[in-house]
Amino acid sequence: MRQGKYFQERNRINAWFNRPKYRIWKHLLFADAAALILLLLATAIWIDSLSWQTVMIMRGCAGILGIVLVVLAAIYYYLVYRDYIRHRFGGR
């Protein structure tokens, strides 16, 4: 019985993550993750044909994209949970 309540609560929260209001944040996260993966793959594939300065710049940019990904994810989760908690526990 208790598990059913957990799954209901999880489904309510997941519904908030899929709202159109937050769609832009989700697309930004996916775009940043895709750019990060492509940059790391490009560095791994062409490491022999690139100069070490270029490889270091590409790795630095990948690090910055990783930090941006974490910050964007934190903002996204904060916004969704803030609005969810306000809606669920706020004054009615």
Backbone hydrogen bonds, N-H to C=O, Kabsch-Sander energy under -0.5 kcal/mol:
donor,donor_aa,acceptor,acceptor_aa,energy
5,K,1,M,-1.2
6,Y,2,R,-1.7
7,F,3,Q,-2.5
8,Q,4,G,-2.1
9,E,5,K,-2.4
10,R,6,Y,-2.5
11,N,7,F,-2.3
12,R,8,Q,-2.1
13,I,9,E,-2.3
14,N,10,R,-2.6
15,A,11,N,-1.7
16,W,12,R,-1.3
17,F,13,I,-1.6
18,N,14,N,-1.0
19,R,16,W,-1.3
22,Y,19,R,-1.3
23,R,20,P,-1.0
26,K,22,Y,-1.6
27,H,23,R,-2.4
28,L,24,I,-2.2
29,L,25,W,-2.2
30,F,26,K,-2.2
31,A,27,H,-2.5
32,D,28,L,-2.4
33,A,29,L,-2.4
34,A,30,F,-2.4
35,A,31,A,-2.5
36,L,32,D,-2.3
37,I,33,A,-2.4
38,L,34,A,-2.6
39,L,35,A,-2.3
40,L,36,L,-2.2
41,L,37,I,-2.6
42,A,38,L,-2.6
43,T,39,L,-2.0
44,A,40,L,-2.1
45,I,41,L,-2.7
46,W,42,A,-2.3
47,I,44,A,-0.5
50,L,46,W,-1.0
55,V,51,S,-2.1
56,M,52,W,-2.3
57,I,53,Q,-2.2
58,M,54,T,-2.5
59,R,55,V,-2.4
60,G,56,M,-2.3
61,C,57,I,-2.5
62,A,58,M,-2.0
63,G,59,R,-2.1
64,I,60,G,-2.2
65,L,61,C,-2.5
66,G,62,A,-2.0
67,I,63,G,-2.1
68,V,64,I,-2.6
69,L,65,L,-2.2
70,V,66,G,-1.9
71,V,67,I,-2.3
72,L,68,V,-2.9
73,A,69,L,-2.3
74,A,70,V,-2.2
75,I,71,V,-2.3
76,Y,72,L,-2.6
77,Y,73,A,-2.6
78,Y,74,A,-2.3
79,L,75,I,-2.6
80,V,76,Y,-2.2
81,Y,77,Y,-2.5
82,R,78,Y,-2.5
83,D,79,L,-2.1
84,Y,80,V,-2.4
85,I,81,Y,-2.7
86,R,82,R,-2.3
87,H,83,D,-2.3
88,R,84,Y,-2.6
89,F,85,I,-2.8
90,G,86,R,-1.4
